[in-house]
Amino acid sequence: MRNGDLNGWRAEFERLEAAWFVPLLAAWRGGALPACELLLPGEGQTLAARLEPAARWKFWRRPAEPSRLLAEPAPAVPA
């Protein structure tokens, strides 16, 4: 995939969503996974997101703004 190939990036993201993220979310929501942790590496930092069973009940909370998520330091990732 080339830099600037927006259609290629979009198609790849849709493939990842269908093949990985949708089944992962379904398994977590169904209780098959006790927790789900995603590590998203970036140029300057890594964003870590962990979903635990109690998070299933937090549907009423307003989602955090992306700028706030990126401003907060990510938790240390064990080596």
Secondary structure per residue as TSV (DSSP state, phi and psi in degrees):
chain	resnum	aa	ss	phi	psi
A	1	M	-	360.0	133.6
A	2	R	-	-91.4	151.9
A	3	N	T	-64.2	130.5
A	4	G	T	90.5	-3.7
A	5	D	-	-85.0	80.1
A	6	L	H	-62.2	-38.8
A	7	N	H	-65.4	-38.4
A	8	G	H	-65.2	-44.1
A	9	W	H	-63.4	-42.3
A	10	R	H	-64.1	-44.5
A	11	A	H	-62.6	-41.0
A	12	E	H	-67.1	-40.6
A	13	F	H	-63.8	-41.7
A	14	E	H	-62.9	-37.4
A	15	R	H	-65.5	-44.9
A	16	L	H	-62.7	-41.2
A	17	E	I	-61.1	-47.5
A	18	A	I	-68.5	-40.4
A	19	A	I	-82.9	-29.6
A	20	W	I	-120.8	-55.2
A	21	F	I	-72.0	-40.7
A	22	V	H	-64.6	-48.8
A	23	P	H	-64.8	-35.3
A	24	L	H	-64.4	-45.1
A	25	L	H	-64.2	-41.2
A	26	A	H	-63.4	-41.7
A	27	A	H	-65.9	-40.3
A	28	W	H	-67.0	-46.3
A	29	R	H	-63.2	-34.2
A	30	G	T	-79.6	-5.7
A	31	G	T	88.4	3.4
A	32	A	S	-70.9	-25.0
A	33	L	S	-113.1	127.6
A	34	P	S	-68.7	-30.3
A	35	A	-	-157.8	160.1
A	36	C	E	-136.6	127.5
A	37	E	E	-124.4	128.3
A	38	L	E	-112.7	132.0
A	39	L	E	-114.0	119.2
A	40	L	E	-115.0	97.5
A	41	P	E	-72.0	141.9
A	42	G	-	-128.1	-175.4
A	43	E	S	-67.3	-44.4
A	44	G	S	-104.1	-19.2
A	45	Q	-	-159.7	169.6
A	46	T	E	-112.6	131.2
A	47	L	E	-93.4	124.6
A	48	A	E	-113.0	129.7
A	49	A	E	-127.4	126.6
A	50	R	E	-122.6	128.1
A	51	L	E	-110.5	120.9
A	52	E	-	-112.7	168.1
A	53	P	G	-53.5	-38.5
A	54	A	G	-63.4	-24.5
A	55	A	G	-66.1	-21.0
A	56	R	G	-62.1	-24.8
A	57	W	G	-93.6	1.7
A	58	K	-	-95.5	28.8
A	59	F	T	-66.6	-19.0
A	60	W	T	-83.3	-11.6
A	61	R	S	-76.7	144.5
A	62	R	-	-72.3	133.9
A	63	P	-	-63.1	145.7
A	64	A	-	-71.9	146.6
A	65	E	-	-67.7	138.5
A	66	P	H	-54.9	-37.3
A	67	S	H	-64.3	-34.4
A	68	R	H	-70.0	-39.2
A	69	L	H	-62.6	-39.9
A	70	L	H	-74.9	-24.7
A	71	A	H	-79.3	-26.5
A	72	E	S	-78.4	138.4
A	73	P	-	-67.2	140.5
A	74	A	-	-76.2	147.7
A	75	P	-	-64.8	152.8
A	76	A	-	-62.8	137.6
A	77	V	-	-99.9	121.7
A	78	P	-	-61.9	141.9
A	79	A	-	-79.3	360.0
